[in-house]
């Protein structure tokens, strides 16, 4: 009975954690470039001489679902979407590097190219600065080009190249997601730029959360939690009846 109690108790606890993770996925169903997180439960024995009959349930995080999301046309020059595998490199406040699929970019008042969350976009040689009063275009390889605002097509030679957005494509197994939703290399450090990664301009990649599937999973987890609680109630009833039988034989 000990095994049933501990499996049901820890199973109920981690089922609530899975429901919280699914709720987080549903809340980000409309977030650009979001990658759904998922986890699985498994039972593990307790290796102890005094707890040989006990087993716990643990939440074995399986990481993130890295399948691409649907593409949404916006027509905005600074909206970019990674085509196929790959990531956009951004610089965190501590100077370290992280990776995102959110290509909704803008130029801040200081002329730095940033994500919508205010993180500087990394270039191959550092941060990317945009001169004032210029129009910016992003090529498929991430190269940024500018022309003065109001310049016509008859002046092709005034176009200037500012740099290239750092695009990377490390192995998926080396990526871990942080609490901020950004991905990093599991061993730390920075990924090498990959010239094969391509961007689509004037579009954004949506979240890859399957809302219908997530709602079905929420219902299944709710029933799973109820099953765990019923096991605990059964264990309590069995213990009470055992105590009554022992008291009669005393």
C-alpha positions in Angstrom: 0.0 0.0 0.0 3.0 2.3 0.6 3.8 2.2 -3.0 0.3 3.2 -4.0 0.2 6.1 -1.6 3.5 7.5 -2.7 2.9 7.1 -6.4 -0.6 8.7 -6.1 0.6 11.5 -3.9 3.6 12.5 -6.1 1.6 11.8 -9.3 -1.1 14.3 -8.2 1.5 16.9 -7.4 3.3 16.6 -10.8 0.0 16.4 -12.7 -0.8 19.9 -11.3 2.6 21.0 -12.6 1.8 19.6 -16.1 -1.5 21.5 -16.1 0.4 24.7 -15.3 2.7 24.0 -18.2 -0.2 23.4 -20.5 -1.9 26.6 -19.3 1.4 28.5 -20.1 1.3 27.0 -23.6 -2.3 28.1 -24.1 -1.5 31.6 -22.8 1.2 31.9 -25.5 -0.8 30.5 -28.4 -0.7 33.9 -30.0 2.9 34.7 -29.1 5.2 35.2 -32.1 7.8 32.4 -32.4 6.8 30.6 -29.2 7.8 27.0 -28.8 5.4 24.8 -26.8 6.9 23.1 -23.8 6.0 19.5 -22.9 6.9 17.0 -20.2 6.2 13.4 -19.2 5.7 11.6 -15.8 7.5 8.4 -14.8 7.7 6.4 -11.6 11.1 5.8 -9.9 11.9 3.6 -6.9 13.3 5.0 -3.7 16.7 3.3 -3.2 16.7 2.9 0.6 16.8 -0.1 3.0 13.9 1.4 5.0 11.8 2.6 2.0 11.9 -0.4 -0.2 8.2 -0.4 -0.9 8.0 3.2 -1.8 8.1 4.7 -5.3 7.8 8.3 -6.4 6.6 10.0 -9.6 8.9 12.6 -11.1 8.3 15.1 -13.9 10.8 14.2 -16.7 10.9 17.4 -18.7 11.2 16.5 -22.4 12.1 20.1 -23.4 10.3 22.0 -26.1 8.5 21.2 -29.2 10.7 22.7 -31.9 8.4 22.2 -34.9 7.8 25.4 -36.9 4.7 27.5 -36.5 2.5 28.9 -39.2 3.7 31.9 -41.2 1.8 35.2 -41.1 2.2 37.8 -43.8 2.5 41.3 -42.4 4.2 43.4 -45.1 6.4 45.2 -42.6 10.0 45.4 -43.6 11.4 44.7 -40.1 9.2 41.6 -39.6 11.3 38.6 -40.4 10.7 34.8 -40.0 13.3 32.1 -40.0 12.7 29.8 -42.9 13.2 26.2 -41.8 15.6 25.4 -39.0 17.6 28.2 -37.4 17.5 30.9 -34.8 18.0 34.7 -34.5 20.8 35.6 -32.0 20.0 38.2 -29.3 22.1 39.8 -26.6 20.9 39.6 -23.0 21.5 42.3 -20.4 24.5 40.5 -19.0 26.1 40.4 -22.4 25.5 36.7 -23.0 23.8 35.3 -26.1 20.4 33.7 -26.5 18.3 32.6 -29.4 14.7 33.3 -30.5 12.4 32.7 -33.4 10.5 36.0 -32.7 11.4 38.2 -35.7 9.2 41.2 -34.9 12.1 43.7 -34.9 12.2 47.5 -34.3 14.7 50.3 -34.0 14.9 51.8 -30.5 15.5 55.6 -29.9 19.2 55.0 -29.8 19.2 53.4 -33.2 19.8 49.8 -32.1 18.0 47.0 -33.7 16.0 45.1 -31.1 13.3 42.5 -30.6 9.8 43.5 -29.3 11.0 42.6 -25.8 13.8 45.1 -26.0 16.8 42.8 -26.5 19.5 43.8 -28.9 19.8 41.7 -32.1 23.3 40.4 -32.5 25.1 40.9 -35.8 28.2 39.0 -37.0 30.3 41.7 -35.4 28.2 42.8 -32.5 25.1 44.9 -32.1 23.5 46.5 -35.1 23.0 50.3 -35.3 20.6 51.9 -37.8 21.2 55.5 -38.9 18.4 57.9 -38.4 16.0 58.8 -41.3 16.7 55.7 -43.3 14.6 52.9 -44.6 15.8 49.4 -43.7 15.5 46.2 -45.7 16.5 42.7 -44.6 17.8 40.2 -47.2 17.3 36.5 -47.0 20.7 35.9 -45.5 20.1 38.5 -42.8 22.0 41.4 -44.4 20.7 44.8 -43.5 20.6 47.5 -46.1 19.5 51.1 -45.8 18.6 54.0 -48.1 17.8 57.5 -47.0 14.1 58.1 -46.3 12.4 59.6 -49.4 15.1 58.3 -51.8 13.7 57.2 -55.2 14.4 54.1 -57.2 16.5 56.3 -59.6 19.2 56.5 -57.0 20.4 52.9 -56.6 24.0 53.8 -55.5 23.0 55.4 -52.2 22.1 52.0 -50.6 24.4 51.1 -47.7 25.0 47.8 -46.1 25.1 47.9 -42.3 25.9 44.3 -41.4 24.2 40.9 -41.1 21.9 39.6 -38.4 23.6 36.6 -36.7 21.7 33.5 -37.6 22.6 30.2 -36.0 21.5 26.6 -36.3 23.0 24.5 -33.4 21.8 20.9 -32.9 18.5 20.8 -31.2 19.8 18.5 -28.5 22.2 21.3 -27.4 19.5 23.8 -26.8 17.7 24.4 -23.5 14.9 26.9 -22.9 15.3 29.4 -20.0 12.4 30.8 -17.9 12.3 33.8 -20.1 11.3 31.6 -23.1 14.7 32.2 -24.9 16.9 29.3 -25.9 20.6 28.9 -24.9 23.4 26.4 -25.5 23.2 23.7 -22.8 26.9 24.0 -22.1 27.1 27.8 -22.3 29.0 29.8 -24.8 27.8 31.0 -28.2 26.8 29.2 -31.4 28.6 29.7 -34.6 26.8 31.8 -37.3 25.3 29.6 -40.0 25.3 31.0 -43.6 22.7 28.4 -44.6 19.9 29.9 -42.4 17.4 32.0 -44.4 14.9 34.7 -43.4 11.7 35.7 -45.0 11.0 39.4 -44.9 7.5 40.9 -44.3 6.2 37.9 -42.3 6.3 36.5 -38.8 6.2 32.9 -37.5 3.3 32.2 -35.2 3.3 30.0 -32.1 3.4 26.2 -32.7 0.9 25.5 -29.9 -1.9 23.3 -31.1 -4.8 24.7 -29.1 -7.2 21.8 -29.6 -4.5 19.3 -28.6 -3.6 21.3 -25.5 -7.3 21.5 -24.4 -7.7 17.7 -24.9 -4.6 17.2 -22.8 -5.9 19.5 -20.1 -9.1 17.3 -19.8 -7.0 14.2 -19.7 -4.8 15.6 -16.9 -7.8 16.6 -14.9 -9.1 13.0 -15.1 -5.6 11.8 -14.2 -5.6 14.0 -11.1 -9.0 12.7 -10.0 -7.7 9.1 -10.4 -4.7 9.9 -8.2 -7.0 11.4 -5.5 -9.3 8.4 -5.6 -6.3 6.1 -5.1 -5.4 8.1 -2.0 -9.0 7.8 -0.7 -8.9 4.1 -1.3 -5.6 3.8 0.6 -7.1 5.8 3.5 -10.2 3.5 3.5 -8.0 0.4 3.5 -5.9 1.7 6.4 -9.0 2.5 8.4 -10.5 -1.0 7.9 -7.1 -2.6 8.7 -7.0 -0.6 11.9 -10.5 -1.8 12.9 -9.6 -5.4 12.2 -6.4 -5.1 14.3 -8.4 -3.5 17.2 -10.9 -6.4 17.2 -8.1 -9.0 17.4 -6.2 -7.1 20.2 
